[in-house]
Amino acid sequence: MDAQVLDATTVAYQERAAERRRLIEEAKVALRSGGGTLQEDLGLAKRLKRHNLFDFACRLFALKCEKPTHDKELRRLVAQQHALCTYKNPDAPLIERLEDALRILEEEEDLRTTRDQETLGIAGAIFKRRWQADGRKENLETSFEYYRRGYDAGPDKDDGYTGINAACVLDLLGDIEVRQAARTGGSADQVPDRKPQSNAIRREVIKVLLGKRDREAQQSPAPDRPFDSNWWCVATLAEAYFGLEEFENAGK
């Protein structure tokens, strides 16, 4: 590796490590003092998440949950972020953290009826992670139902987040069913083809995201377009093209 590149990589690593140490100390101070304002603690938790310091973020959100607010939207936001950090926290046992994350969501919202896309997306992710842990198809089907309901609420409202996940889970289910049929001597022709549905979702996600990009292009000069600097939007668009096997568009 070029020495200049190596030096730059070393400096970047050292700076990131130093930032992690500062964040840990800041989190410890906040936890000892009972935290600051809700907005301050949400900002700190966001920075902790960015550095994968999920355990500290969980403890900070747990502290906030002990001080309930009458603002329903803020309560929902805290519960969502608490659940997200809980299920992603590698310092806790997997099954325990998945159960805890689901409980946090259920204490704030009725998962059977909610139309909140962020809540549905987190619930879908929890059950997808359960499937990865135990291989039970039921968990993957539950994951799809949560993602599908999020997608049905409108891909324009969450930049295709729940939709692209619904499409991915559909493909996983379809693959499982084809392999199950082969294992039991059945015919793949008897297995419902899930690909048309997953691809229809991907096309809708692409339509929504390209529409957003085009509207921004009409309103802002190139350097100032939020879409181009939004990693999630760009990644979702690329994933949608990739799932459709439109590799040239995905590459762009």
C-alpha positions as CSV (number, residue, x, y, z in Angstrom):
1,M,0.0,0.0,0.0
2,D,1.2,3.5,-0.8
3,A,2.8,5.1,2.3
4,Q,0.7,8.2,2.0
5,V,-2.5,6.2,1.8
6,L,-1.3,4.1,4.8
7,D,-0.6,7.2,6.9
8,A,-4.0,8.7,6.0
9,T,-5.7,5.4,7.0
10,T,-3.8,5.3,10.3
11,V,-4.7,8.9,11.1
12,A,-8.4,8.3,10.3
13,Y,-8.4,5.2,12.6
14,Q,-6.8,7.1,15.4
15,E,-9.2,10.0,15.1
16,R,-12.2,7.5,15.1
17,A,-10.8,5.8,18.2
18,A,-10.3,9.1,20.0
19,E,-13.9,10.1,19.1
20,R,-15.1,6.8,20.6
21,R,-13.3,7.4,23.8
22,R,-14.7,10.9,24.0
23,L,-18.2,9.6,23.4
24,I,-17.9,6.9,26.1
25,E,-16.8,9.5,28.6
26,E,-19.6,11.8,27.6
27,A,-22.1,8.9,27.9
28,K,-20.8,8.0,31.4
29,V,-21.2,11.6,32.6
30,A,-24.7,11.7,31.2
31,L,-25.7,8.4,32.9
32,R,-24.2,9.5,36.2
33,S,-26.0,12.8,36.2
34,G,-29.4,11.5,35.0
35,G,-29.0,12.9,31.5
36,G,-29.7,16.3,30.0
37,T,-32.6,17.4,28.0
38,L,-34.4,14.9,25.7
39,Q,-33.0,16.6,22.6
40,E,-29.4,16.6,24.0
41,D,-29.6,12.9,24.9
42,L,-31.1,12.0,21.6
43,G,-28.2,13.8,19.9
44,L,-25.7,11.9,22.1
45,A,-27.4,8.6,21.4
46,K,-27.3,9.2,17.7
47,R,-23.5,9.8,17.9
48,L,-23.1,6.7,20.0
49,K,-25.1,4.7,17.4
50,R,-22.8,6.0,14.6
51,H,-19.8,4.5,16.4
52,N,-21.7,1.2,17.2
53,L,-21.7,2.0,20.9
54,F,-25.2,0.5,21.3
55,D,-24.8,-0.6,24.9
56,F,-24.3,3.0,26.1
57,A,-27.1,4.2,23.8
58,C,-29.5,1.6,25.3
59,R,-28.7,2.7,28.8
60,L,-29.3,6.3,27.8
61,F,-32.7,5.5,26.3
62,A,-33.6,3.4,29.3
63,L,-32.9,6.5,31.4
64,K,-35.2,8.5,29.2
65,C,-38.0,5.9,29.5
66,E,-37.9,6.4,33.2
67,K,-39.0,10.0,32.7
68,P,-42.2,9.7,30.7
69,T,-43.3,12.7,28.6
70,H,-46.9,13.6,27.6
71,D,-45.7,14.2,24.1
72,K,-46.8,11.0,22.3
73,E,-44.5,11.5,19.3
74,L,-41.4,12.0,21.5
75,R,-42.3,8.9,23.5
76,R,-42.7,6.9,20.3
77,L,-39.3,8.2,19.0
78,V,-37.5,7.2,22.2
79,A,-39.2,3.8,22.2
80,Q,-38.2,3.2,18.5
81,Q,-34.6,4.2,19.1
82,H,-34.4,2.3,22.3
83,A,-35.7,-0.9,20.6
84,L,-33.3,-0.4,17.6
85,C,-30.3,0.0,19.8
86,T,-31.4,-2.9,22.0
87,Y,-31.7,-5.4,19.2
88,K,-28.4,-4.3,17.6
89,N,-26.5,-4.3,20.9
90,P,-23.8,-7.0,20.6
91,D,-23.0,-6.9,24.3
92,A,-26.3,-8.6,25.2
93,P,-27.3,-12.2,24.4
94,L,-29.0,-12.4,21.0
95,I,-32.4,-14.0,22.0
96,E,-32.6,-11.8,25.1
97,R,-32.0,-8.6,23.2
98,L,-34.5,-9.5,20.5
99,E,-37.2,-10.2,23.1
100,D,-36.4,-7.0,25.0
101,A,-36.5,-4.9,21.8
102,L,-39.9,-6.3,20.9
103,R,-41.2,-5.7,24.4
104,I,-40.0,-2.0,24.2
105,L,-42.0,-1.5,21.0
106,E,-45.1,-3.3,22.3
107,E,-45.2,-1.2,25.5
108,E,-45.5,1.9,23.3
109,E,-47.6,0.7,20.4
110,D,-50.0,-2.0,19.4
111,L,-48.1,-3.8,16.7
112,R,-51.3,-5.4,15.4
113,T,-52.7,-2.0,14.3
114,T,-49.9,0.6,14.1
115,R,-49.3,2.2,10.7
116,D,-46.1,3.9,11.8
117,Q,-43.5,2.9,9.3
118,E,-40.4,3.2,11.5
119,T,-42.1,1.0,14.2
120,L,-43.1,-1.6,11.5
121,G,-39.6,-1.5,10.0
122,I,-37.9,-2.2,13.4
123,A,-40.4,-5.0,14.2
124,G,-39.7,-6.5,10.8
125,A,-36.0,-6.4,11.4
126,I,-36.3,-8.0,14.8
127,F,-38.2,-11.0,13.4
128,K,-35.8,-11.3,10.5
129,R,-33.0,-11.5,13.0
130,R,-35.0,-14.1,14.9
131,W,-35.2,-16.1,11.7
132,Q,-31.4,-15.8,11.2
133,A,-31.0,-17.1,14.7
134,D,-33.4,-20.1,14.7
135,G,-34.2,-20.8,11.1
136,R,-38.0,-20.8,11.7
137,K,-39.9,-19.8,8.6
138,E,-42.7,-18.4,10.8
139,N,-40.4,-15.7,12.0
140,L,-39.5,-14.7,8.4
141,E,-43.2,-14.7,7.5
142,T,-43.9,-12.4,10.4
143,S,-41.0,-10.2,9.4
144,F,-42.6,-9.9,5.9
145,E,-46.0,-8.9,7.3
146,Y,-44.5,-6.0,9.3
147,Y,-42.4,-4.8,6.3
148,R,-45.4,-5.2,4.0
149,R,-47.6,-3.1,6.2
150,G,-44.9,-0.4,6.3
151,Y,-44.7,-0.5,2.5
152,D,-48.5,-0.3,2.1
153,A,-48.5,2.9,4.2
154,G,-46.6,4.5,1.2
155,P,-43.0,4.1,0.0
156,D,-42.8,7.8,-0.6
157,K,-43.1,8.4,3.2
158,D,-40.0,6.3,4.2
159,D,-37.9,6.5,1.0
160,G,-38.7,2.8,0.3
161,Y,-37.1,1.5,3.5
162,T,-39.9,-1.0,4.4
163,G,-40.6,-1.8,0.8
164,I,-37.0,-2.8,-0.1
165,N,-36.9,-5.0,3.0
166,A,-40.3,-6.6,2.1
167,A,-39.0,-7.5,-1.3
168,C,-35.8,-9.0,0.1
169,V,-37.8,-11.1,2.6
170,L,-40.2,-12.3,-0.1
171,D,-37.2,-13.6,-2.1
172,L,-35.9,-15.4,0.9
173,L,-39.3,-17.0,1.5
174,G,-39.5,-18.0,-2.1
175,D,-36.1,-19.6,-2.0
176,I,-37.0,-21.6,1.2
177,E,-40.2,-22.9,-0.4
178,V,-38.5,-24.0,-3.6
179,R,-35.9,-25.9,-1.5
180,Q,-38.5,-27.4,0.7
181,A,-40.4,-28.7,-2.4
182,A,-37.2,-30.2,-3.8
183,R,-36.4,-31.8,-0.4
184,T,-39.8,-33.5,-0.1
185,G,-40.0,-34.5,-3.8
186,G,-42.4,-31.9,-4.7
187,S,-42.4,-29.8,-7.9
188,A,-41.1,-26.3,-8.0
189,D,-44.1,-25.5,-10.3
190,Q,-46.4,-26.1,-7.4
191,V,-44.7,-23.5,-5.2
192,P,-46.2,-20.0,-5.4
193,D,-43.9,-17.7,-7.3
194,R,-43.1,-14.8,-5.1
195,K,-40.8,-13.0,-7.5
196,P,-43.4,-11.0,-9.4
197,Q,-44.6,-9.5,-6.1
198,S,-41.1,-8.7,-4.9
199,N,-40.1,-7.2,-8.2
200,A,-43.3,-5.1,-8.4
201,I,-42.3,-3.6,-5.0
202,R,-38.8,-2.9,-6.2
203,R,-40.2,-1.1,-9.3
204,E,-42.5,1.0,-7.2
205,V,-39.5,1.9,-4.9
206,I,-37.4,2.9,-7.9
207,K,-40.3,5.1,-9.2
208,V,-40.7,6.9,-5.9
209,L,-36.9,7.5,-5.4
210,L,-36.3,8.6,-9.0
211,G,-39.3,11.0,-8.6
212,K,-37.8,12.4,-5.5
213,R,-34.4,12.8,-7.2
214,D,-35.9,14.5,-10.2
215,R,-37.9,17.0,-8.1
216,E,-34.8,17.9,-6.2
217,A,-32.9,18.3,-9.5
218,Q,-35.4,20.9,-10.6
219,Q,-35.2,22.8,-7.3
220,S,-31.5,22.7,-6.4
221,P,-28.1,22.8,-8.1
222,A,-26.2,19.6,-8.1
223,P,-23.9,20.1,-5.0
224,D,-26.9,20.9,-2.8
225,R,-29.2,18.0,-3.6
226,P,-30.0,16.1,-0.5
227,F,-30.8,12.9,-2.4
228,D,-27.3,12.5,-3.7
229,S,-25.8,12.8,-0.2
230,N,-28.4,10.5,1.4
231,W,-26.6,7.2,1.8
232,W,-29.9,5.3,2.5
233,C,-31.7,6.6,-0.5
234,V,-28.8,5.8,-2.9
235,A,-28.3,2.4,-1.3
236,T,-32.0,1.5,-1.5
237,L,-32.1,2.6,-5.2
238,A,-29.1,0.5,-6.0
239,E,-30.5,-2.5,-4.1
240,A,-33.8,-2.2,-6.0
241,Y,-32.0,-2.3,-9.3
242,F,-29.8,-5.1,-8.2
243,G,-32.8,-7.2,-7.1
244,L,-34.3,-6.7,-10.6
245,E,-30.9,-7.8,-12.1
246,E,-30.6,-4.4,-13.7
247,F,-26.9,-4.4,-12.9
248,E,-25.8,-1.5,-15.1
249,N,-28.3,0.8,-13.3
250,A,-27.3,-0.6,-9.9
251,G,-23.7,0.1,-10.7
252,K,-24.4,3.7,-11.6
